[in-house]
Amino acid sequence: MNKKLQSTRLRRNIGQVSQRLEEWSVNPWRRFSLLLIVLLAAFVIGSSIGMINGVLAVMDPVGALITVLLLELMVRIRRGWPNSRRGSVTRDLLDFSRIGILYGLLHEGFKLL
């Protein structure tokens, strides 16, 4: 039995998040600040992954596998979007989060040297 979900206000609003974010970020300063916040938050997440795996030495292979799978999933999602002169905000958010996580992991790795 396939039941159709109700068209509630919450469901419609969630479906329009990307469009509303595009409209909100027309201002370049808003766009830049949003991308910077996402980059720094992803950097914190990436360095946290490295620190947690460093403390729990048993979880190194599992943490590395999860991290590689996450980054590979982000790359594959990104590949589906067409290139345009001015990129969409959601694509840029995905790119900046991927860069932040990778930079956080590299930063933690260089601390060990």
N, CA, C and O atoms as a GROMACS GRO file, in nm:
protein
  452
    1MET      N    1   0.082  -0.119   0.000
    1MET     CA    2   0.000   0.000   0.000
    1MET      C    3   0.087   0.125   0.000
    1MET      O    4   0.167   0.147   0.091
    2ASN      N    5   0.071   0.203  -0.098
    2ASN     CA    6   0.147   0.325  -0.110
    2ASN      C    7   0.056   0.442  -0.078
    2ASN      O    8  -0.032   0.478  -0.156
    3LYS      N    9   0.078   0.503   0.038
    3LYS     CA   10  -0.003   0.617   0.078
    3LYS      C   11   0.068   0.746   0.044
    3LYS      O   12   0.189   0.758   0.066
    4LYS      N   13  -0.003   0.840  -0.008
    4LYS     CA   14   0.054   0.971  -0.040
    4LYS      C   15   0.059   1.054   0.087
    4LYS      O   16  -0.038   1.061   0.162
    5LEU      N   17   0.173   1.117   0.111
    5LEU     CA   18   0.189   1.201   0.229
    5LEU      C   19   0.110   1.330   0.214
    5LEU      O   20   0.090   1.381   0.104
    6GLN      N   21   0.066   1.380   0.327
    6GLN     CA   22  -0.010   1.505   0.324
    6GLN      C   23   0.080   1.621   0.286
    6GLN      O   24   0.199   1.621   0.316
    7SER      N   25   0.022   1.718   0.221
    7SER     CA   26   0.095   1.838   0.184
    7SER      C   27   0.078   1.942   0.295
    7SER      O   28  -0.005   2.032   0.287
    8THR      N   29   0.160   1.926   0.399
    8THR     CA   30   0.151   2.018   0.511
    8THR      C   31   0.240   2.139   0.487
    8THR      O   32   0.322   2.140   0.395
    9ARG      N   33   0.224   2.238   0.570
    9ARG     CA   34   0.303   2.360   0.556
    9ARG      C   35   0.451   2.331   0.584
    9ARG      O   36   0.539   2.385   0.516
   10LEU      N   37   0.478   2.247   0.683
   10LEU     CA   38   0.616   2.210   0.713
   10LEU      C   39   0.680   2.138   0.595
   10LEU      O   40   0.795   2.166   0.561
   11ARG      N   41   0.609   2.048   0.534
   11ARG     CA   42   0.663   1.973   0.420
   11ARG      C   43   0.691   2.066   0.302
   11ARG      O   44   0.793   2.050   0.234
   12ARG      N   45   0.603   2.160   0.276
   12ARG     CA   46   0.627   2.256   0.167
   12ARG      C   47   0.746   2.345   0.198
   12ARG      O   48   0.826   2.374   0.108
   13ASN      N   49   0.760   2.390   0.323
   13ASN     CA   50   0.872   2.476   0.360
   13ASN      C   51   1.006   2.404   0.350
   13ASN      O   52   1.105   2.463   0.308
   14ILE      N   53   1.009   2.278   0.389
   14ILE     CA   54   1.133   2.201   0.378
   14ILE      C   55   1.171   2.183   0.232
   14ILE      O   56   1.289   2.184   0.198
   15GLY      N   57   1.074   2.167   0.147
   15GLY     CA   58   1.101   2.152   0.004
   15GLY      C   59   1.153   2.279  -0.060
   15GLY      O   60   1.214   2.273  -0.167
   16GLN      N   61   1.131   2.393   0.002
   16GLN     CA   62   1.173   2.520  -0.056
   16GLN      C   63   1.297   2.579   0.012
   16GLN      O   64   1.329   2.696  -0.010
   17VAL      N   65   1.367   2.501   0.093
   17VAL     CA   66   1.482   2.552   0.165
   17VAL      C   67   1.591   2.600   0.069
   17VAL      O   68   1.645   2.709   0.087
   18SER      N   69   1.622   2.522  -0.030
   18SER     CA   70   1.727   2.558  -0.126
   18SER      C   71   1.692   2.687  -0.201
   18SER      O   72   1.778   2.774  -0.218
   19GLN      N   73   1.569   2.698  -0.244
   19GLN     CA   74   1.527   2.818  -0.318
   19GLN      C   75   1.532   2.941  -0.227
   19GLN      O   76   1.577   3.047  -0.270
   20ARG      N   77   1.486   2.928  -0.103
   20ARG     CA   78   1.490   3.041  -0.010
   20ARG      C   79   1.632   3.081   0.024
   20ARG      O   80   1.662   3.200   0.039
   21LEU      N   81   1.720   2.983   0.037
   21LEU     CA   82   1.861   3.013   0.065
   21LEU      C   83   1.925   3.086  -0.052
   21LEU      O   84   2.006   3.176  -0.032
   22GLU      N   85   1.890   3.047  -0.174
   22GLU     CA   86   1.940   3.117  -0.293
   22GLU      C   87   1.895   3.262  -0.293
   22GLU      O   88   1.974   3.352  -0.321
   23GLU      N   89   1.768   3.286  -0.262
   23GLU     CA   90   1.716   3.423  -0.261
   23GLU      C   91   1.779   3.505  -0.149
   23GLU      O   92   1.807   3.624  -0.167
   24TRP      N   93   1.802   3.442  -0.034
   24TRP     CA   94   1.859   3.514   0.080
   24TRP      C   95   2.004   3.552   0.054
   24TRP      O   96   2.050   3.656   0.101
   25SER      N   97   2.076   3.468  -0.020
   25SER     CA   98   2.220   3.490  -0.037
   25SER      C   99   2.253   3.566  -0.165
   25SER      O  100   2.365   3.556  -0.215
   26VAL      N  101   2.159   3.641  -0.218
   26VAL     CA  102   2.189   3.724  -0.335
   26VAL      C  103   2.291   3.831  -0.297
   26VAL      O  104   2.378   3.866  -0.377
   27ASN      N  105   2.280   3.883  -0.176
   27ASN     CA  106   2.377   3.979  -0.126
   27ASN      C  107   2.512   3.910  -0.110
   27ASN      O  108   2.520   3.807  -0.043
   28PRO      N  109   2.620   3.963  -0.171
   28PRO     CA  110   2.750   3.895  -0.165
   28PRO      C  111   2.806   3.882  -0.023
   28PRO      O  112   2.876   3.784   0.007
   29TRP      N  113   2.777   3.976   0.064
   29TRP     CA  114   2.830   3.967   0.201
   29TRP      C  115   2.760   3.857   0.278
   29TRP      O  116   2.823   3.786   0.357
   30ARG      N  117   2.632   3.840   0.256
   30ARG     CA  118   2.561   3.730   0.321
   30ARG      C  119   2.614   3.596   0.272
   30ARG      O  120   2.636   3.504   0.350
   31ARG      N  121   2.634   3.588   0.142
   31ARG     CA  122   2.686   3.464   0.083
   31ARG      C  123   2.825   3.432   0.137
   31ARG      O  124   2.852   3.318   0.175
   32PHE      N  125   2.911   3.531   0.142
   32PHE     CA  126   3.047   3.512   0.191
   32PHE      C  127   3.047   3.471   0.338
   32PHE      O  128   3.121   3.381   0.377
   33SER      N  129   2.964   3.537   0.420
   33SER     CA  130   2.961   3.503   0.562
   33SER      C  131   2.905   3.363   0.584
   33SER      O  132   2.953   3.291   0.672
   34LEU      N  133   2.805   3.323   0.507
   34LEU     CA  134   2.749   3.189   0.520
   34LEU      C  135   2.853   3.084   0.481
   34LEU      O  136   2.868   2.983   0.550
   35LEU      N  137   2.924   3.108   0.372
   35LEU     CA  138   3.027   3.013   0.330
   35LEU      C  139   3.143   3.007   0.430
   35LEU      O  140   3.198   2.899   0.454
   36LEU      N  141   3.179   3.120   0.487
   36LEU     CA  142   3.285   3.121   0.587
   36LEU      C  143   3.244   3.046   0.713
   36LEU      O  144   3.325   2.973   0.770
   37ILE      N  145   3.120   3.064   0.756
   37ILE     CA  146   3.070   2.992   0.874
   37ILE      C  147   3.072   2.842   0.849
   37ILE      O  148   3.111   2.765   0.936
   38VAL      N  149   3.028   2.800   0.730
   38VAL     CA  150   3.027   2.657   0.698
   38VAL      C  151   3.170   2.603   0.690
   38VAL      O  152   3.195   2.492   0.737
   39LEU      N  153   3.261   2.678   0.633
   39LEU     CA  154   3.400   2.635   0.624
   39LEU      C  155   3.461   2.616   0.763
   39LEU      O  156   3.526   2.515   0.789
   40LEU      N  157   3.440   2.713   0.851
   40LEU     CA  158   3.497   2.703   0.986
   40LEU      C  159   3.430   2.593   1.068
   40LEU      O  160   3.498   2.524   1.145
   41ALA      N  161   3.300   2.576   1.053
   41ALA     CA  162   3.231   2.468   1.125
   41ALA      C  163   3.279   2.331   1.077
   41ALA      O  164   3.298   2.240   1.157
   42ALA      N  165   3.299   2.317   0.946
   42ALA     CA  166   3.350   2.190   0.893
   42ALA      C  167   3.494   2.167   0.937
   42ALA      O  168   3.534   2.053   0.960
   43PHE      N  169   3.573   2.273   0.950
   43PHE     CA  170   3.709   2.260   1.001
   43PHE      C  171   3.707   2.207   1.144
   43PHE      O  172   3.787   2.120   1.179
   44VAL      N  173   3.617   2.259   1.225
   44VAL     CA  174   3.605   2.211   1.364
   44VAL      C  175   3.563   2.064   1.365
   44VAL      O  176   3.616   1.986   1.444
   45ILE      N  177   3.469   2.026   1.279
   45ILE     CA  178   3.425   1.888   1.271
   45ILE      C  179   3.540   1.798   1.227
   45ILE      O  180   3.560   1.690   1.283
   46GLY      N  181   3.616   1.841   1.127
   46GLY     CA  182   3.729   1.762   1.079
   46GLY      C  183   3.837   1.745   1.183
   46GLY      O  184   3.892   1.636   1.199
   47SER      N  185   3.868   1.852   1.255
   47SER     CA  186   3.970   1.838   1.360
   47SER      C  187   3.916   1.757   1.478
   47SER      O  188   3.994   1.689   1.545
   48SER      N  189   3.787   1.763   1.503
   48SER     CA  190   3.728   1.681   1.610
   48SER      C  191   3.735   1.533   1.574
   48SER      O  192   3.763   1.449   1.660
   49ILE      N  193   3.710   1.501   1.448
   49ILE     CA  194   3.722   1.361   1.405
   49ILE      C  195   3.865   1.312   1.428
   49ILE      O  196   3.885   1.201   1.476
   50GLY      N  197   3.961   1.395   1.394
   50GLY     CA  198   4.101   1.357   1.414
   50GLY      C  199   4.136   1.342   1.561
   50GLY      O  200   4.207   1.248   1.598
   51MET      N  201   4.087   1.432   1.646
   51MET     CA  202   4.118   1.423   1.789
   51MET      C  203   4.050   1.302   1.852
   51MET      O  204   4.112   1.233   1.934
   52ILE      N  205   3.926   1.276   1.817
   52ILE     CA  206   3.855   1.162   1.875
   52ILE      C  207   3.922   1.032   1.833
   52ILE      O  208   3.939   0.942   1.915
   53ASN      N  209   3.960   1.022   1.708
   53ASN     CA  210   4.031   0.901   1.663
   53ASN      C  211   4.168   0.890   1.727
   53ASN      O  212   4.217   0.778   1.747
   54GLY      N  213   4.231   1.001   1.759
   54GLY     CA  214   4.360   0.996   1.826
   54GLY      C  215   4.348   0.947   1.970
   54GLY      O  216   4.434   0.874   2.018
   55VAL      N  217   4.243   0.987   2.037
   55VAL     CA  218   4.222   0.945   2.176
   55VAL      C  219   4.181   0.799   2.182
   55VAL      O  220   4.233   0.722   2.262
   56LEU      N  221   4.088   0.761   2.097
   56LEU     CA  222   4.041   0.622   2.092
   56LEU      C  223   4.121   0.548   1.985
   56LEU      O  224   4.074   0.533   1.872
   57ALA      N  225   4.240   0.503   2.018
   57ALA     CA  226   4.330   0.443   1.919
   57ALA      C  227   4.271   0.317   1.857
   57ALA      O  228   4.317   0.272   1.752
   58VAL      N  229   4.171   0.260   1.921
   58VAL     CA  230   4.109   0.139   1.869
   58VAL      C  231   4.025   0.171   1.745
   58VAL      O  232   4.007   0.085   1.658
   59MET      N  233   3.973   0.293   1.737
   59MET     CA  234   3.878   0.328   1.632
   59MET      C  235   3.944   0.392   1.509
   59MET      O  236   3.873   0.446   1.425
   60ASP      N  237   4.074   0.387   1.496
   60ASP     CA  238   4.140   0.451   1.382
   60ASP      C  239   4.092   0.400   1.247
   60ASP      O  240   4.054   0.481   1.162
   61PRO      N  241   4.091   0.269   1.222
   61PRO     CA  242   4.045   0.223   1.090
   61PRO      C  243   3.898   0.253   1.063
   61PRO      O  244   3.861   0.288   0.951
   62VAL      N  245   3.815   0.241   1.166
   62VAL     CA  246   3.672   0.267   1.148
   62VAL      C  247   3.649   0.415   1.121
   62VAL      O  248   3.570   0.451   1.034
   63GLY      N  249   3.716   0.502   1.196
   63GLY     CA  250   3.703   0.646   1.174
   63GLY      C  251   3.752   0.688   1.037
   63GLY      O  252   3.692   0.774   0.972
   64ALA      N  253   3.862   0.628   0.993
   64ALA     CA  254   3.914   0.659   0.859
   64ALA      C  255   3.817   0.613   0.751
   64ALA      O  256   3.796   0.684   0.653
   65LEU      N  257   3.758   0.496   0.770
   65LEU     CA  258   3.661   0.446   0.672
   65LEU      C  259   3.538   0.536   0.664
   65LEU      O  260   3.492   0.570   0.555
   66ILE      N  261   3.486   0.575   0.778
   66ILE     CA  262   3.368   0.663   0.780
   66ILE      C  263   3.400   0.797   0.716
   66ILE      O  264   3.319   0.851   0.641
   67THR      N  265   3.517   0.851   0.745
   67THR     CA  266   3.556   0.980   0.689
   67THR      C  267   3.574   0.973   0.538
   67THR      O  268   3.528   1.061   0.465
   68VAL      N  269   3.639   0.868   0.491
   68VAL     CA  270   3.658   0.853   0.346
   68VAL      C  271   3.524   0.833   0.276
   68VAL      O  272   3.502   0.889   0.169
   69LEU      N  273   3.435   0.754   0.336
   69LEU     CA  274   3.303   0.735   0.277
   69LEU      C  275   3.224   0.865   0.272
   69LEU      O  276   3.156   0.894   0.174
   70LEU      N  277   3.234   0.945   0.379
   70LEU     CA  278   3.165   1.074   0.382
   70LEU      C  279   3.217   1.167   0.273
   70LEU      O  280   3.139   1.229   0.200
   71LEU      N  281   3.349   1.177   0.262
   71LEU     CA  282   3.406   1.266   0.161
   71LEU      C  283   3.376   1.216   0.019
   71LEU      O  284   3.351   1.296  -0.071
   72GLU      N  285   3.380   1.084  -0.001
   72GLU     CA  286   3.348   1.029  -0.133
   72GLU      C  287   3.202   1.052  -0.170
   72GLU      O  288   3.170   1.081  -0.285
   73LEU      N  289   3.114   1.040  -0.072
   73LEU     CA  290   2.972   1.069  -0.095
   73LEU      C  291   2.952   1.215  -0.133
   73LEU      O  292   2.872   1.246  -0.222
   74MET      N  293   3.024   1.305  -0.067
   74MET     CA  294   3.014   1.448  -0.100
   74MET      C  295   3.064   1.475  -0.241
   74MET      O  296   3.008   1.558  -0.312
   75VAL      N  297   3.170   1.406  -0.283
   75VAL     CA  298   3.222   1.424  -0.419
   75VAL      C  299   3.122   1.374  -0.522
   75VAL      O  300   3.100   1.439  -0.624
   76ARG      N  301   3.060   1.260  -0.496
   76ARG     CA  302   2.964   1.204  -0.591
   76ARG      C  303   2.837   1.288  -0.600
   76ARG      O  304   2.779   1.301  -0.708
   77ILE      N  305   2.794   1.344  -0.489
   77ILE     CA  306   2.678   1.434  -0.492
   77ILE      C  307   2.712   1.559  -0.572
   77ILE      O  308   2.632   1.607  -0.651
   78ARG      N  309   2.833   1.611  -0.551
   78ARG     CA  310   2.878   1.733  -0.619
   78ARG      C  311   2.887   1.714  -0.770
   78ARG      O  312   2.858   1.805  -0.847
   79ARG      N  313   2.928   1.595  -0.811
   79ARG     CA  314   2.947   1.569  -0.954
   79ARG      C  315   2.817   1.578  -1.033
   79ARG      O  316   2.820   1.605  -1.153
   80GLY      N  317   2.703   1.556  -0.968
   80GLY     CA  318   2.575   1.560  -1.038
   80GLY      C  319   2.527   1.699  -1.075
   80GLY      O  320   2.442   1.714  -1.163
   81TRP      N  321   2.581   1.803  -1.008
   81TRP     CA  322   2.536   1.939  -1.038
   81TRP      C  323   2.605   1.993  -1.161
   81TRP      O  324   2.725   1.976  -1.178
   82PRO      N  325   2.529   2.060  -1.249
   82PRO     CA  326   2.593   2.118  -1.367
   82PRO      C  327   2.673   2.242  -1.330
   82PRO      O  328   2.641   2.313  -1.234
   83ASN      N  329   2.777   2.267  -1.405
   83ASN     CA  330   2.860   2.386  -1.382
   83ASN      C  331   2.792   2.508  -1.441
   83ASN      O  332   2.733   2.502  -1.549
   84SER      N  333   2.801   2.617  -1.370
   84SER     CA  334   2.748   2.743  -1.421
   84SER      C  335   2.843   2.854  -1.381
   84SER      O  336   2.932   2.834  -1.298
   85ARG      N  337   2.825   2.969  -1.440
   85ARG     CA  338   2.914   3.081  -1.411
   85ARG      C  339   2.906   3.118  -1.263
   85ARG      O  340   3.009   3.127  -1.196
   86ARG      N  341   2.788   3.139  -1.213
   86ARG     CA  342   2.769   3.165  -1.071
   86ARG      C  343   2.705   3.040  -1.010
   86ARG      O  344   2.592   3.005  -1.041
   87GLY      N  345   2.779   2.976  -0.922
   87GLY     CA  346   2.733   2.851  -0.864
   87GLY      C  347   2.617   2.869  -0.769
   87GLY      O  348   2.593   2.978  -0.718
   88SER      N  349   2.546   2.762  -0.747
   88SER     CA  350   2.437   2.767  -0.652
   88SER      C  351   2.492   2.764  -0.510
   88SER      O  352   2.603   2.716  -0.488
   89VAL      N  353   2.416   2.814  -0.417
   89VAL     CA  354   2.462   2.823  -0.279
   89VAL      C  355   2.476   2.683  -0.220
   89VAL      O  356   2.571   2.657  -0.146
   90THR      N  357   2.385   2.593  -0.252
   90THR     CA  358   2.394   2.459  -0.195
   90THR      C  359   2.517   2.386  -0.244
   90THR      O  360   2.581   2.313  -0.168
   91ARG      N  361   2.552   2.405  -0.371
   91ARG     CA  362   2.675   2.343  -0.423
   91ARG      C  363   2.798   2.403  -0.357
   91ARG      O  364   2.891   2.331  -0.323
   92ASP      N  365   2.798   2.534  -0.338
   92ASP     CA  366   2.911   2.599  -0.271
   92ASP      C  367   2.920   2.557  -0.125
   92ASP      O  368   3.031   2.541  -0.073
   93LEU      N  369   2.806   2.540  -0.058
   93LEU     CA  370   2.808   2.494   0.080
   93LEU      C  371   2.866   2.355   0.090
   93LEU      O  372   2.943   2.326   0.182
   94LEU      N  373   2.831   2.269  -0.004
   94LEU     CA  374   2.886   2.134  -0.005
   94LEU      C  375   3.037   2.138  -0.029
   94LEU      O  376   3.112   2.066   0.037
   95ASP      N  377   3.082   2.220  -0.123
   95ASP     CA  378   3.224   2.232  -0.151
   95ASP      C  379   3.302   2.284  -0.030
   95ASP      O  380   3.407   2.231   0.005
   96PHE      N  381   3.249   2.388   0.033
   96PHE     CA  382   3.320   2.448   0.145
   96PHE      C  383   3.321   2.355   0.266
   96PHE      O  384   3.419   2.353   0.341
   97SER      N  385   3.216   2.278   0.285
   97SER     CA  386   3.216   2.183   0.396
   97SER      C  387   3.316   2.071   0.370
   97SER      O  388   3.384   2.026   0.462
   98ARG      N  389   3.326   2.028   0.246
   98ARG     CA  390   3.424   1.924   0.212
   98ARG      C  391   3.567   1.976   0.231
   98ARG      O  392   3.652   1.905   0.284
   99ILE      N  393   3.592   2.098   0.189
   99ILE     CA  394   3.724   2.157   0.206
   99ILE      C  395   3.757   2.175   0.354
   99ILE      O  396   3.870   2.150   0.396
  100GLY      N  397   3.659   2.219   0.433
  100GLY     CA  398   3.681   2.239   0.576
  100GLY      C  399   3.712   2.109   0.649
  100GLY      O  400   3.801   2.105   0.733
  101ILE      N  401   3.638   2.002   0.618
  101ILE     CA  402   3.665   1.873   0.682
  101ILE      C  403   3.804   1.823   0.645
  101ILE      O  404   3.878   1.777   0.731
  102LEU      N  405   3.838   1.832   0.519
  102LEU     CA  406   3.969   1.786   0.474
  102LEU      C  407   4.082   1.868   0.536
  102LEU      O  408   4.184   1.813   0.578
  103TYR      N  409   4.065   1.998   0.543
  103TYR     CA  410   4.166   2.084   0.603
  103TYR      C  411   4.180   2.055   0.753
  103TYR      O  412   4.292   2.057   0.805
  104GLY      N  413   4.069   2.029   0.822
  104GLY     CA  414   4.076   1.994   0.964
  104GLY      C  415   4.150   1.864   0.986
  104GLY      O  416   4.229   1.853   1.080
  105LEU      N  417   4.126   1.766   0.899
  105LEU     CA  418   4.198   1.638   0.911
  105LEU      C  419   4.347   1.656   0.883
  105LEU      O  420   4.430   1.599   0.952
  106LEU      N  421   4.380   1.734   0.781
  106LEU     CA  422   4.521   1.760   0.751
  106LEU      C  423   4.591   1.835   0.864
  106LEU      O  424   4.706   1.807   0.895
  107HIS      N  425   4.520   1.928   0.924
  107HIS     CA  426   4.576   2.004   1.036
  107HIS      C  427   4.607   1.912   1.152
  107HIS      O  428   4.712   1.926   1.215
  108GLU      N  429   4.517   1.820   1.183
  108GLU     CA  430   4.542   1.725   1.290
  108GLU      C  431   4.657   1.632   1.256
  108GLU      O  432   4.736   1.596   1.343
  109GLY      N  433   4.668   1.593   1.130
  109GLY     CA  434   4.779   1.507   1.089
  109GLY      C  435   4.914   1.577   1.100
  109GLY      O  436   5.013   1.515   1.139
  110PHE      N  437   4.919   1.705   1.065
  110PHE     CA  438   5.045   1.778   1.074
  110PHE      C  439   5.084   1.808   1.218
  110PHE      O  440   5.202   1.831   1.246
  111LYS      N  441   4.987   1.808   1.309
  111LYS     CA  442   5.020   1.826   1.450
  111LYS      C  443   5.098   1.706   1.504
  111LYS      O  444   5.174   1.719   1.600
  112LEU      N  445   5.078   1.591   1.443
  112LEU     CA  446   5.144   1.470   1.490
  112LEU      C  447   5.289   1.462   1.443
  112LEU      O  448   5.367   1.385   1.499
  113LEU      N  449   5.327   1.539   1.343
  113LEU     CA  450   5.464   1.534   1.292
  113LEU      C  451   5.562   1.604   1.382
  113LEU      O  452   5.682   1.609   1.352
   0.00000   0.00000   0.00000
